[in-house]
Amino acid sequence: MENPLVRMQQRVLEAIQQEMGLWIEAVLGDAFQPEKFMCFIKTMGIDLSQLPGMVGQQPGVDPYQVLGLDKSAPDEEIKKRYRELVHILHPDKSGTPGTTAFFQMVNAAYEAIRRERGWQ
C-alpha cells in the first residue's frame, strides 16, 4: 500500500510541473503574471525556496519540462531556451517580483541537463 504522503507529494509535483509548462509558455509570450502564479503556489503551501533543489532530483520535476522542452530536444535548442529564460527571469533585469525562484529553477534544470549530457 502506497504512503498517502508520497501520493500527495506526487500530486503537488505534477501540479507544479503542469503549471511550470504553462508558465514558461506565458513568459515567452510576454503574458506572465507572477503575482497570480505566486498566489497559486502559496495556496498549495509550497515553499519556493526548496524547488530549485528538487529539479532533476525528485520524481515529477523534469528539468526538460522546467525549460519547456522535450527530452529529445537537440543540444542547441536547449542552450537557446536556457539563454532566453535567463534573460527574461534574471532578478536584476526582469523587474518582476517572484522571478528569483524561477531563475534558480531554470539554472538548476540546465545544470541537470548539462550533467546528463556530459557538457563541459
HELIX and SHEET records of a PDB file:
HELIX    1   1 PRO A    4  LEU A   28  1                                  25    
HELIX    2   2 PRO A   34  THR A   43  1                                  10    
HELIX    3   3 LEU A   48  GLN A   50  5                                   3    
HELIX    4   4 LEU A   51  MET A   54  1                                   4    
HELIX    5   5 PRO A   63  VAL A   66  1                                   4    
HELIX    6   6 ASP A   75  LEU A   89  1                                  15    
HELIX    7   7 PRO A   91  SER A   94  1                                   4    
HELIX    8   8 THR A   99  ARG A  117  1                                  19    
END                                                                             
